[in-house]
Amino acid sequence: MILVNTDYISGKELEMLGIVKGSTIQSKNMVRDFTQGLKTMVGGELGAYNEMMNEARALATKRMVAEAELMNADAIVNIRYASSAIVQGAAEVIAYGTAVKFRN
């Protein structure tokens, strides 16, 4: 499966199959949440949240690809990610794009 954030794949003619998406809601445990809250007082990167978001993007991408595979897609173009806070310490991540089939 080819994944790109452009609306084309060089050298390929594409047949659009439809929108595909994958999402997840992730959170850290309360101890990690507390320690990350303390970190905001002194500044710096919030490593546990960075790790959480990376895991969430990977899982959302995996779910998006699975949906595209059900459509027999060869690739997903114009991939985008969005995130939003659900509650303190938890975030939803969605990956979406257009599933395509190669014509040539």
MMTF fields as JSON, N, C-alpha, C and O atoms, coordinates in Angstrom:
{
  "mmtfVersion": "1.0.0",
  "mmtfProducer": "UNKNOWN",
  "numBonds": 415,
  "numAtoms": 416,
  "numGroups": 104,
  "numChains": 1,
  "numModels": 1,
  "chainsPerModel": [1],
  "groupsPerChain": [104],
  "chainIdList": ["A"],
  "bondAtomList": [4, 2, 8, 6, 12, 10, 16, 14, 20, 18, 24, 22, 28, 26, 32, 30, 36, 34, 40, 38, 44, 42, 48, 46, 52, 50, 56, 54, 60, 58, 64, 62, 68, 66, 72, 70, 76, 74, 80, 78, 84, 82, 88, 86, 92, 90, 96, 94, 100, 98, 104, 102, 108, 106, 112, 110, 116, 114, 120, 118, 124, 122, 128, 126, 132, 130, 136, 134, 140, 138, 144, 142, 148, 146, 152, 150, 156, 154, 160, 158, 164, 162, 168, 166, 172, 170, 176, 174, 180, 178, 184, 182, 188, 186, 192, 190, 196, 194, 200, 198, 204, 202, 208, 206, 212, 210, 216, 214, 220, 218, 224, 222, 228, 226, 232, 230, 236, 234, 240, 238, 244, 242, 248, 246, 252, 250, 256, 254, 260, 258, 264, 262, 268, 266, 272, 270, 276, 274, 280, 278, 284, 282, 288, 286, 292, 290, 296, 294, 300, 298, 304, 302, 308, 306, 312, 310, 316, 314, 320, 318, 324, 322, 328, 326, 332, 330, 336, 334, 340, 338, 344, 342, 348, 346, 352, 350, 356, 354, 360, 358, 364, 362, 368, 366, 372, 370, 376, 374, 380, 378, 384, 382, 388, 386, 392, 390, 396, 394, 400, 398, 404, 402, 408, 406, 412, 410],
  "bondOrderList": [1, 1, 1, 1, 1, 1, 1, 1, 1, 1, 1, 1, 1, 1, 1, 1, 1, 1, 1, 1, 1, 1, 1, 1, 1, 1, 1, 1, 1, 1, 1, 1, 1, 1, 1, 1, 1, 1, 1, 1, 1, 1, 1, 1, 1, 1, 1, 1, 1, 1, 1, 1, 1, 1, 1, 1, 1, 1, 1, 1, 1, 1, 1, 1, 1, 1, 1, 1, 1, 1, 1, 1, 1, 1, 1, 1, 1, 1, 1, 1, 1, 1, 1, 1, 1, 1, 1, 1, 1, 1, 1, 1, 1, 1, 1, 1, 1, 1, 1, 1, 1, 1, 1],
  "groupList": [{"groupName": "MET", "atomNameList": ["N", "CA", "C", "O"], "elementList": ["N", "C", "C", "O"], "formalChargeList": [0, 0, 0, 0], "bondAtomList": [1, 0, 2, 1, 3, 2], "bondOrderList": [1, 1, 2], "singleLetterCode": "M", "chemCompType": "L-PEPTIDE LINKING"}, {"groupName": "ILE", "atomNameList": ["N", "CA", "C", "O"], "elementList": ["N", "C", "C", "O"], "formalChargeList": [0, 0, 0, 0], "bondAtomList": [1, 0, 2, 1, 3, 2], "bondOrderList": [1, 1, 2], "singleLetterCode": "I", "chemCompType": "L-PEPTIDE LINKING"}, {"groupName": "LEU", "atomNameList": ["N", "CA", "C", "O"], "elementList": ["N", "C", "C", "O"], "formalChargeList": [0, 0, 0, 0], "bondAtomList": [1, 0, 2, 1, 3, 2], "bondOrderList": [1, 1, 2], "singleLetterCode": "L", "chemCompType": "L-PEPTIDE LINKING"}, {"groupName": "VAL", "atomNameList": ["N", "CA", "C", "O"], "elementList": ["N", "C", "C", "O"], "formalChargeList": [0, 0, 0, 0], "bondAtomList": [1, 0, 2, 1, 3, 2], "bondOrderList": [1, 1, 2], "singleLetterCode": "V", "chemCompType": "L-PEPTIDE LINKING"}, {"groupName": "ASN", "atomNameList": ["N", "CA", "C", "O"], "elementList": ["N", "C", "C", "O"], "formalChargeList": [0, 0, 0, 0], "bondAtomList": [1, 0, 2, 1, 3, 2], "bondOrderList": [1, 1, 2], "singleLetterCode": "N", "chemCompType": "L-PEPTIDE LINKING"}, {"groupName": "THR", "atomNameList": ["N", "CA", "C", "O"], "elementList": ["N", "C", "C", "O"], "formalChargeList": [0, 0, 0, 0], "bondAtomList": [1, 0, 2, 1, 3, 2], "bondOrderList": [1, 1, 2], "singleLetterCode": "T", "chemCompType": "L-PEPTIDE LINKING"}, {"groupName": "ASP", "atomNameList": ["N", "CA", "C", "O"], "elementList": ["N", "C", "C", "O"], "formalChargeList": [0, 0, 0, 0], "bondAtomList": [1, 0, 2, 1, 3, 2], "bondOrderList": [1, 1, 2], "singleLetterCode": "D", "chemCompType": "L-PEPTIDE LINKING"}, {"groupName": "TYR", "atomNameList": ["N", "CA", "C", "O"], "elementList": ["N", "C", "C", "O"], "formalChargeList": [0, 0, 0, 0], "bondAtomList": [1, 0, 2, 1, 3, 2], "bondOrderList": [1, 1, 2], "singleLetterCode": "Y", "chemCompType": "L-PEPTIDE LINKING"}, {"groupName": "SER", "atomNameList": ["N", "CA", "C", "O"], "elementList": ["N", "C", "C", "O"], "formalChargeList": [0, 0, 0, 0], "bondAtomList": [1, 0, 2, 1, 3, 2], "bondOrderList": [1, 1, 2], "singleLetterCode": "S", "chemCompType": "L-PEPTIDE LINKING"}, {"groupName": "GLY", "atomNameList": ["N", "CA", "C", "O"], "elementList": ["N", "C", "C", "O"], "formalChargeList": [0, 0, 0, 0], "bondAtomList": [1, 0, 2, 1, 3, 2], "bondOrderList": [1, 1, 2], "singleLetterCode": "G", "chemCompType": "PEPTIDE LINKING"}, {"groupName": "LYS", "atomNameList": ["N", "CA", "C", "O"], "elementList": ["N", "C", "C", "O"], "formalChargeList": [0, 0, 0, 0], "bondAtomList": [1, 0, 2, 1, 3, 2], "bondOrderList": [1, 1, 2], "singleLetterCode": "K", "chemCompType": "L-PEPTIDE LINKING"}, {"groupName": "GLU", "atomNameList": ["N", "CA", "C", "O"], "elementList": ["N", "C", "C", "O"], "formalChargeList": [0, 0, 0, 0], "bondAtomList": [1, 0, 2, 1, 3, 2], "bondOrderList": [1, 1, 2], "singleLetterCode": "E", "chemCompType": "L-PEPTIDE LINKING"}, {"groupName": "GLN", "atomNameList": ["N", "CA", "C", "O"], "elementList": ["N", "C", "C", "O"], "formalChargeList": [0, 0, 0, 0], "bondAtomList": [1, 0, 2, 1, 3, 2], "bondOrderList": [1, 1, 2], "singleLetterCode": "Q", "chemCompType": "L-PEPTIDE LINKING"}, {"groupName": "ARG", "atomNameList": ["N", "CA", "C", "O"], "elementList": ["N", "C", "C", "O"], "formalChargeList": [0, 0, 0, 0], "bondAtomList": [1, 0, 2, 1, 3, 2], "bondOrderList": [1, 1, 2], "singleLetterCode": "R", "chemCompType": "L-PEPTIDE LINKING"}, {"groupName": "PHE", "atomNameList": ["N", "CA", "C", "O"], "elementList": ["N", "C", "C", "O"], "formalChargeList": [0, 0, 0, 0], "bondAtomList": [1, 0, 2, 1, 3, 2], "bondOrderList": [1, 1, 2], "singleLetterCode": "F", "chemCompType": "L-PEPTIDE LINKING"}, {"groupName": "ALA", "atomNameList": ["N", "CA", "C", "O"], "elementList": ["N", "C", "C", "O"], "formalChargeList": [0, 0, 0, 0], "bondAtomList": [1, 0, 2, 1, 3, 2], "bondOrderList": [1, 1, 2], "singleLetterCode": "A", "chemCompType": "L-PEPTIDE LINKING"}],
  "groupTypeList": [0, 1, 2, 3, 4, 5, 6, 7, 1, 8, 9, 10, 11, 2, 11, 0, 2, 9, 1, 3, 10, 9, 8, 5, 1, 12, 8, 10, 4, 0, 3, 13, 6, 14, 5, 12, 9, 2, 10, 5, 0, 3, 9, 9, 11, 2, 9, 15, 7, 4, 11, 0, 0, 4, 11, 15, 13, 15, 2, 15, 5, 10, 13, 0, 3, 15, 11, 15, 11, 2, 0, 4, 15, 6, 15, 1, 3, 4, 1, 13, 7, 15, 8, 8, 15, 1, 3, 12, 9, 15, 15, 11, 3, 1, 15, 7, 9, 5, 15, 3, 10, 14, 13, 4],
  "groupIdList": [1, 2, 3, 4, 5, 6, 7, 8, 9, 10, 11, 12, 13, 14, 15, 16, 17, 18, 19, 20, 21, 22, 23, 24, 25, 26, 27, 28, 29, 30, 31, 32, 33, 34, 35, 36, 37, 38, 39, 40, 41, 42, 43, 44, 45, 46, 47, 48, 49, 50, 51, 52, 53, 54, 55, 56, 57, 58, 59, 60, 61, 62, 63, 64, 65, 66, 67, 68, 69, 70, 71, 72, 73, 74, 75, 76, 77, 78, 79, 80, 81, 82, 83, 84, 85, 86, 87, 88, 89, 90, 91, 92, 93, 94, 95, 96, 97, 98, 99, 100, 101, 102, 103, 104],
  "secStructList": [7, 3, 3, 7, 1, 1, 1, 7, 7, 6, 6, 7, 7, 3, 3, 3, 3, 3, 3, 3, 3, 3, 3, 3, 3, 3, 3, 7, 7, 2, 2, 2, 2, 2, 2, 2, 2, 2, 2, 2, 2, 2, 7, 1, 7, 7, 2, 2, 2, 2, 2, 2, 2, 2, 2, 2, 2, 2, 2, 2, 2, 2, 2, 2, 2, 2, 2, 2, 2, 2, 6, 6, 7, 1, 3, 3, 3, 3, 3, 3, 3, 3, 3, 3, 3, 3, 3, 6, 6, 3, 3, 3, 3, 3, 3, 3, 3, 3, 3, 3, 3, 3, 7, 7],
  "xCoordList": [0.862, 0.0, 0.904, 1.773, 0.684, 1.425, 0.61, -0.588, 1.276, 0.635, 1.344, 2.554, 0.578, 1.168, 0.241, -0.97, 0.841, 0.01, -0.226, -0.721, 0.128, -0.162, -1.432, -1.887, -2.0, -3.215, -2.906, -3.799, -1.658, -1.243, -0.085, 0.545, 0.185, 1.374, 2.038, 1.451, 3.234, 3.951, 3.964, 4.317, 3.57, 3.584, 2.382, 2.329, 1.423, 0.248, -1.022, -1.189, -1.907, -3.248, -4.137, -4.141, -4.887, -5.622, -7.124, -7.696, -7.744, -9.204, -9.563, -9.137, -10.339, -10.723, -11.78, -12.782, -11.553, -12.496, -13.358, -14.51, -12.805, -13.579, -12.708, -11.521, -13.325, -12.624, -12.454, -13.363, -11.28, -11.014, -10.499, -9.891, -10.757, -10.287, -10.028, -10.517, -9.242, -8.973, -8.814, -8.289, -9.265, -9.136, -8.897, -9.113, -8.451, -8.249, -8.311, -8.06, -8.643, -8.57, -7.575, -7.738, -6.559, -5.475, -5.38, -5.728, -4.903, -4.624, -3.428, -3.047, -2.846, -1.764, -2.337, -3.4, -1.637, -2.139, -2.028, -1.325, -2.71, -2.793, -1.436, -1.193, -0.536, 0.791, 1.553, 2.14, 1.544, 2.209, 1.568, 2.265, 0.254, -0.461, -0.027, 0.182, 0.108, 0.525, 1.943, 2.205, 2.868, 4.255, 4.383, 5.204, 3.583, 3.622, 3.044, 3.492, 2.049, 1.502, 2.545, 2.614, 3.357, 4.445, 5.468, 6.011, 5.718, 6.693, 6.27, 7.125, 4.961, 4.504, 4.906, 4.97, 5.177, 5.581, 7.004, 7.316, 7.867, 9.257, 9.545, 10.582, 8.647, 8.827, 9.576, 10.127, 9.59, 10.279, 9.309, 8.092, 9.865, 9.052, 8.354, 8.95, 7.11, 6.324, 6.444, 5.588, 7.511, 7.867, 6.779, 6.55, 6.094, 5.053, 3.898, 3.333, 3.545, 2.464, 2.915, 2.127, 4.167, 4.708, 4.646, 4.245, 5.046, 4.982, 3.533, 3.248, 2.625, 1.213, 0.677, -0.032, 1.006, 0.5, 1.106, 0.415, 2.383, 3.008, 2.332, 2.08, 2.037, 1.337, -0.063, -0.517, -0.739, -2.093, -2.086, -2.946, -1.134, -1.058, -0.795, -1.383, 0.103, 0.415, -0.818, -1.076, -1.568, -2.761, -3.849, -4.512, -4.038, -5.032, -4.663, -5.536, -3.386, -2.923, -3.181, -3.661, -2.87, -3.093, -4.571, -4.9, -5.451, -6.889, -7.374, -8.264, -6.786, -7.135, -6.716, -7.478, -5.515, -5.01, -5.907, -6.207, -6.336, -7.21, -8.517, -9.027, -9.052, -10.286, -10.051, -10.898, -8.904, -8.573, -8.373, -8.754, -7.778, -7.567, -8.901, -9.01, -9.906, -11.239, -11.842, -12.708, -11.379, -11.847, -10.949, -11.152, -9.96, -8.961, -8.161, -7.809, -7.879, -7.109, -5.636, -5.12, -4.973, -3.528, -2.768, -1.599, -3.443, -2.772, -3.807, -5.009, -3.304, -4.126, -3.416, -2.245, -4.137, -3.55, -4.191, -5.238, -3.511, -4.019, -4.293, -5.309, -3.365, -3.532, -3.366, -2.469, -4.247, -4.218, -4.431, -5.014, -3.951, -4.149, -4.784, -4.51, -5.632, -6.224, -6.279, -6.377, -6.214, -6.326, -7.14, -7.223, -7.733, -8.491, -8.479, -8.424, -8.532, -8.589, -10.005, -10.975, -10.116, -11.412, -11.658, -12.679, -10.73, -10.688, -9.229, -8.363, -8.938, -7.543, -6.742, -7.109, -5.661, -4.807, -5.206, -4.539, -6.286, -6.711, -6.961, -7.489, -6.58, -6.746, -7.23, -6.873, -8.055, -8.462, -7.566, -7.292, -7.118, -6.357, -7.1, -7.5, -7.28, -7.916, -6.973, -6.377, -6.858, -6.113, -7.135, -7.98, -7.056, -8.011, -7.359, -6.394, -7.904, -7.379, -8.328, -9.44, -7.873, -8.662, -8.035, -6.88, -8.793, -8.337, -8.396, -9.367, -7.35, -7.294, -6.828, -6.179, -7.174, -6.727, -5.93, -6.284, -4.863, -4.058, -4.753, -5.241, -4.793, -5.379, -4.367, -4.734, -3.102, -2.085, -1.033, -0.105],
  "yCoordList": [-1.176, 0.0, 1.234, 1.385, 2.1, 3.36, 4.433, 4.584, 5.173, 6.246, 7.557, 7.675, 8.555, 9.855, 10.973, 10.789, 12.146, 13.303, 14.234, 15.348, 13.776, 14.522, 13.946, 12.871, 14.655, 14.138, 13.353, 13.114, 12.956, 12.182, 11.273, 11.464, 10.285, 9.446, 9.491, 9.082, 9.976, 10.18, 8.909, 7.828, 9.069, 7.969, 7.043, 6.047, 7.345, 6.483, 7.255, 8.411, 6.586, 7.126, 6.51, 5.292, 7.342, 6.875, 6.855, 7.75, 5.824, 5.746, 5.931, 5.149, 6.956, 7.244, 6.24, 6.023, 5.634, 4.67, 5.276, 4.883, 6.218, 6.843, 7.215, 6.891, 7.897, 8.344, 7.167, 6.359, 7.092, 6.11, 6.858, 7.923, 6.274, 6.919, 5.868, 4.74, 6.286, 5.461, 6.402, 7.505, 5.976, 6.858, 6.052, 4.84, 6.738, 6.15, 7.25, 8.418, 6.875, 7.791, 7.178, 6.036, 7.929, 7.448, 8.292, 9.473, 7.665, 8.406, 7.777, 6.645, 8.514, 8.014, 7.714, 8.221, 6.894, 6.581, 7.797, 8.756, 7.76, 8.925, 9.355, 10.553, 8.41, 8.763, 9.549, 10.59, 9.048, 9.757, 11.12, 12.107, 11.172, 12.428, 13.439, 14.612, 12.995, 13.87, 14.378, 15.572, 13.475, 13.898, 14.838, 15.755, 14.616, 15.509, 16.876, 17.899, 16.895, 18.156, 18.956, 20.177, 18.272, 18.958, 19.526, 20.611, 18.782, 19.207, 20.536, 21.329, 20.782, 22.022, 23.246, 24.354, 23.054, 24.186, 24.654, 25.835, 23.73, 24.094, 24.199, 24.73, 23.703, 23.784, 22.589, 21.782, 22.488, 21.405, 20.468, 20.609, 19.512, 18.556, 17.594, 17.123, 17.31, 16.352, 14.992, 14.599, 14.282, 13.042, 11.991, 11.328, 11.822, 10.793, 11.113, 10.212, 12.394, 12.772, 12.68, 12.324, 12.997, 12.868, 11.398, 11.091, 10.506, 9.073, 8.627, 7.853, 9.122, 8.767, 9.187, 8.417, 10.393, 10.875, 10.109, 9.839, 9.755, 8.951, 7.585, 7.102, 6.962, 5.679, 5.827, 4.968, 6.91, 7.142, 7.35, 6.809, 8.121, 8.323, 7.006, 6.736, 6.178, 4.883, 3.974, 3.308, 3.943, 3.102, 3.625, 2.838, 4.934, 5.516, 5.219, 4.909, 5.31, 5.003, 3.542, 3.224, 2.653, 1.218, 0.93, 0.124, 1.582, 1.375, 1.951, 1.387, 3.074, 3.669, 2.723, 2.504, 2.167, 1.236, -0.002, -0.489, -0.513, -1.686, -1.397, -2.254, -0.206, 0.167, 0.231, -0.2, 0.768, 0.854, -0.538, -0.787, -1.43, -2.799, -3.504, -4.314, -3.207, -3.789, -3.323, -3.992, -2.169, -1.626, -2.073, -1.658, -2.916, -3.366, -2.211, -2.233, -1.221, -0.058, -0.423, -1.311, 0.29, 0.151, 1.19, 0.997, 2.296, 3.394, 4.283, 4.173, 5.162, 6.213, 7.528, 7.694, 8.466, 9.766, 10.843, 10.643, 11.989, 13.165, 12.869, 13.29, 12.136, 11.754, 12.974, 13.796, 13.064, 14.134, 13.537, 12.462, 14.25, 13.867, 15.028, 16.191, 14.703, 15.718, 15.137, 13.924, 16.015, 15.548, 16.55, 17.732, 16.04, 16.905, 16.299, 15.079, 17.162, 16.701, 16.236, 16.915, 15.099, 14.569, 14.961, 15.568, 14.614, 15.04, 15.313, 15.02, 15.86, 16.135, 14.835, 13.857, 14.834, 13.658, 12.638, 11.613, 12.889, 11.958, 12.726, 13.839, 12.125, 12.791, 11.798, 10.62, 12.31, 11.537, 11.932, 13.113, 10.945, 11.19, 10.497, 9.339, 11.205, 10.624, 10.81, 11.87, 9.75, 9.791, 9.561, 8.671, 10.364, 10.186, 10.53, 11.293, 9.954, 10.187, 9.58, 9.168, 9.531, 8.965, 7.676, 7.663, 6.585, 5.305, 5.327, 5.807, 4.803, 4.808, 3.455, 2.691, 3.182, 2.007, 2.498, 3.512, 1.801, 2.184, 1.719, 0.591, 2.596, 2.233, 1.615, 0.833, 1.949, 1.405, 0.635, 0.111],
  "zCoordList": [0.0, 0.0, 0.0, 0.859, -0.97, -1.046, -0.326, -0.566, 0.556, 1.318, 1.006, 1.195, 0.52, 0.2, 0.648, 0.769, 0.892, 1.256, 0.073, 0.242, -1.117, -2.341, -2.967, -2.575, -3.935, -4.568, -5.846, -6.658, -6.023, -7.195, -6.8, -5.759, -7.643, -7.525, -8.888, -9.89, -8.918, -10.168, -11.024, -10.554, -12.29, -13.239, -13.159, -13.879, -12.306, -12.156, -12.477, -12.088, -13.194, -13.406, -12.339, -12.158, -11.635, -10.469, -10.678, -11.3, -10.151, -10.088, -8.611, -7.761, -8.317, -6.938, -6.465, -7.146, -5.306, -4.748, -3.64, -3.458, -2.913, -1.842, -0.657, -0.6, 0.277, 1.476, 2.433, 2.618, 3.029, 4.08, 5.298, 5.184, 6.477, 7.7, 8.76, 8.698, 9.732, 10.906, 12.07, 11.917, 13.239, 14.398, 15.657, 15.69, 16.687, 17.998, 19.042, 18.744, 20.249, 21.386, 22.355, 22.785, 22.691, 23.546, 24.811, 24.817, 25.876, 27.112, 27.804, 27.506, 28.72, 29.561, 30.931, 31.293, 31.688, 33.023, 33.942, 33.622, 35.068, 35.955, 36.487, 36.633, 36.785, 37.289, 36.233, 36.529, 34.997, 33.906, 33.677, 33.442, 33.744, 33.553, 34.61, 34.3, 35.844, 36.938, 36.709, 36.856, 36.347, 36.144, 34.947, 34.963, 33.918, 32.762, 33.128, 32.611, 34.02, 34.512, 35.273, 35.139, 36.073, 36.779, 35.796, 36.003, 34.733, 33.717, 33.072, 32.676, 32.965, 32.337, 33.155, 32.621, 34.449, 35.292, 34.991, 35.147, 34.56, 34.285, 32.794, 32.396, 31.98, 30.532, 29.982, 30.731, 28.665, 27.983, 27.3, 27.418, 26.587, 25.84, 26.789, 27.757, 26.511, 27.287, 26.615, 25.822, 26.94, 26.259, 26.273, 25.261, 27.413, 27.493, 26.55, 25.93, 26.44, 25.527, 24.076, 23.199, 23.823, 22.474, 22.035, 20.912, 22.931, 22.653, 22.427, 21.513, 23.27, 23.14, 21.772, 21.124, 21.331, 20.05, 18.879, 17.896, 18.971, 17.918, 17.805, 16.701, 18.957, 18.955, 18.365, 17.609, 18.71, 18.212, 16.694, 15.998, 16.176, 14.718, 13.997, 12.95, 14.57, 13.948, 13.924, 12.921, 15.007, 15.068, 14.132, 13.457, 14.085, 13.175, 11.728, 10.917, 11.398, 10.038, 9.714, 8.626, 10.642, 10.432, 10.162, 9.292, 10.901, 10.714, 9.384, 8.748, 8.968, 7.679, 6.549, 5.607, 6.644, 5.626, 5.566, 4.476, 6.713, 6.73, 5.997, 5.276, 6.177, 5.478, 3.969, 3.186, 3.566, 2.143, 1.538, 0.394, 2.306, 1.811, 1.565, 0.644, 2.371, 2.148, 0.826, 0.263, 0.334, -0.945, -2.102, -3.243, -1.809, -2.787, -3.374, -4.554, -2.57, -3.014, -3.169, -2.49, -4.086, -4.268, -3.454, -3.118, -3.139, -2.449, -1.767, -2.009, -0.909, -0.314, -0.578, -0.236, -1.194, -1.514, -0.627, -0.013, -0.593, 0.115, 1.595, 2.147, 2.222, 3.632, 4.536, 4.347, 5.512, 6.5, 7.881, 8.027, 8.889, 10.283, 11.018, 10.723, 11.975, 12.844, 14.249, 14.432, 15.228, 16.61, 17.409, 17.074, 18.472, 19.37, 20.757, 20.914, 21.766, 23.147, 23.454, 23.118, 24.081, 24.491, 25.944, 26.267, 26.803, 28.207, 28.518, 27.693, 29.669, 30.018, 29.992, 30.643, 29.245, 29.163, 28.121, 27.983, 27.374, 26.332, 25.035, 25.05, 23.934, 22.644, 21.599, 21.616, 20.684, 19.525, 18.365, 18.152, 17.628, 16.406, 15.276, 15.403, 14.178, 12.993, 11.81, 11.621, 11.025, 9.77, 8.661, 8.763, 7.606, 6.51, 5.185, 5.126, 4.122, 2.79, 1.767, 2.097, 0.523, -0.562, -1.039, -1.464, -0.974, -1.487, -3.008, -3.593, -3.646, -5.115, -5.619, -4.905, -6.865, -7.598, -8.792, -9.394, -9.145, -10.301, -11.58, -11.656, -12.582, -13.872, -14.81, -15.687, -14.642, -15.556, -14.817, -15.433]
}
